[in-house]
Amino acid sequence: MVDDPKKQGRDRQFVSTQEHEVAYIMKTAKVIRQKALEAIRIASPARDKVLAHLRGKEGSP
């Protein structure tokens, strides 16, 4: 559940460094924890950008 009821729906588009969200990225992209955290830091907190970065669809910075 979202902390702020006004933000319903948009929260799903973002990923943070909370354990369950990092685990989701690790499972989805089949990477280790360190790679998932690095991708979150580099690509931005947007879930689709993190996954695209890990799949190599985005150029390296």
VOPAGU-2260 file (C-alpha; in pm, 1 decimal, decimal comma):
REM VOPAGU-2260
SITE   aa  ch    i         X         Y         Z
SITE  MET   A    0       0,0       0,0       0,0
SITE  VAL   A    1     121,1     346,1     -78,8
SITE  ASP   A    2     204,2     589,3     197,1
SITE  ASP   A    3      28,0     876,0      24,6
SITE  PRO   A    4    -319,7     787,4    -107,5
SITE  LYS   A    5    -286,1    1055,7    -376,7
SITE  LYS   A    6      -4,5     857,2    -542,5
SITE  GLN   A    7    -205,7     546,9    -630,8
SITE  GLY   A    8     -86,5     361,4    -936,0
SITE  ARG   A    9     231,6     555,8   -1009,6
SITE  ASP   A   10     428,8     381,7    -736,1
SITE  ARG   A   11     440,6      61,2    -941,9
SITE  GLN   A   12     648,2     233,4   -1210,1
SITE  PHE   A   13     938,0     292,4    -973,9
SITE  VAL   A   14    1180,4      66,0    -797,0
SITE  SER   A   15    1372,1     142,6    -480,5
SITE  THR   A   16    1644,5     -38,1    -292,5
SITE  GLN   A   17    1395,2    -210,9     -64,3
SITE  GLU   A   18    1471,8    -581,1     -36,6
SITE  HIS   A   19    1156,9    -711,6    -207,6
SITE  GLU   A   20    1198,7    -474,5    -501,6
SITE  VAL   A   21    1565,3    -562,1    -551,4
SITE  ALA   A   22    1467,1    -930,3    -535,1
SITE  TYR   A   23    1207,5    -872,8    -808,4
SITE  ILE   A   24    1466,1    -708,4   -1035,3
SITE  MET   A   25    1713,6    -989,0    -963,5
SITE  LYS   A   26    1456,6   -1255,9   -1049,2
SITE  THR   A   27    1319,2   -1078,9   -1357,2
SITE  ALA   A   28    1655,6    -989,9   -1511,3
SITE  LYS   A   29    1838,0   -1297,3   -1373,4
SITE  VAL   A   30    2121,9   -1094,0   -1221,9
SITE  ILE   A   31    2299,4   -1083,8    -887,3
SITE  ARG   A   32    2210,6    -830,6    -618,6
SITE  GLN   A   33    2511,0    -607,3    -689,0
SITE  LYS   A   34    2417,7    -575,6   -1059,4
SITE  ALA   A   35    2055,1    -496,6    -970,4
SITE  LEU   A   36    2155,3    -220,9    -726,8
SITE  GLU   A   37    2404,0     -78,6    -976,6
SITE  ALA   A   38    2137,7     -69,6   -1248,7
SITE  ILE   A   39    1895,4     111,4   -1016,2
SITE  ARG   A   40    2163,2     370,1    -939,0
SITE  ILE   A   41    2270,6     418,4   -1302,1
SITE  ALA   A   42    1946,5     387,6   -1498,7
SITE  SER   A   43    1715,2     580,4   -1261,8
SITE  PRO   A   44    1445,6     450,1   -1032,7
SITE  ALA   A   45    1206,6     384,3   -1322,9
SITE  ARG   A   46    1143,6       8,3   -1334,2
SITE  ASP   A   47    1130,0     -11,5   -1716,3
SITE  LYS   A   48    1459,6     177,8   -1751,7
SITE  VAL   A   49    1631,0     -47,3   -1496,5
SITE  LEU   A   50    1517,5    -360,5   -1678,6
SITE  ALA   A   51    1613,5    -213,7   -2017,8
SITE  HIS   A   52    1958,3    -125,6   -1880,9
SITE  LEU   A   53    2007,6    -480,3   -1753,9
SITE  ARG   A   54    1894,5    -629,0   -2083,9
SITE  GLY   A   55    2147,2    -413,6   -2268,3
SITE  LYS   A   56    1894,5    -207,7   -2462,4
SITE  GLU   A   57    2043,4     113,5   -2330,1
SITE  GLY   A   58    2397,2     230,5   -2402,8
SITE  SER   A   59    2649,4     242,6   -2121,6
SITE  PRO   A   60    2696,7     577,8   -1951,5
